[in-house]
Amino acid sequence: MQTTDFSLLLTSAIHKNLLVEDKHARGSPLNGHTITRDYRTKMVDWMVEVCTSFKCCQRSYFLAVTLFDEYLRRSLSVNKRQLTNDNVHETGVACMYLASKYEDIYPLHSRVVAEKIAHNAFKRSEILEREEEFMRLF
C-alpha cells in the first residue's frame, strides 16, 4: 500500500471515528473548547502525514491522536483551561513527540521535532515544557 493510500484510509477512519465519538458517553474531546471540528480534523490529518514522513510506526500515530484527545479532555476538567485553535499545533506536535518516545524504536528527537516538524514555530524548550505539562496532567 502506498503512503497516500494509507493516509486516505486513516483520514476516512478518523472521520468515521469523529461521527461515532458524539454518541459515546464521554462525548467529544472538543466539548468546552473553542477548537473547531474542522481544525481538529486537519491537525489529525497532518499528524498522519508527519508520522508517515518521519517513519514513525502506526502505533505512534494512534497513540498521538489518543493523547491529543485526552489532553483536550483533561485540560478542561483538571486545569480548567479552555483551548482554542491557536493551541492545536503545539499540542499536536507535543503528542507526536511523546507517542514516538513510547512506540518507536528510534524516537523523534526534540531538535528534529522543533526544526523539521514544527518548522521552528516552537523552541525545543517549549516542546519539552509541554512534555512536562503532559506528564503532570496524566
Secondary structure as GFF3:
##gff-version 3
##sequence-region A 1 138
A	DSSP	alpha_helix	3	21	.	.	.	ID=ss1
A	DSSP	alpha_helix	37	53	.	.	.	ID=ss2
A	DSSP	alpha_helix	58	77	.	.	.	ID=ss3
A	DSSP	three_ten_helix	85	87	.	.	.	ID=ss4
A	DSSP	alpha_helix	88	103	.	.	.	ID=ss5
A	DSSP	alpha_helix	110	112	.	.	.	ID=ss6
A	DSSP	pi_helix	113	117	.	.	.	ID=ss7
A	DSSP	alpha_helix	124	137	.	.	.	ID=ss8
###
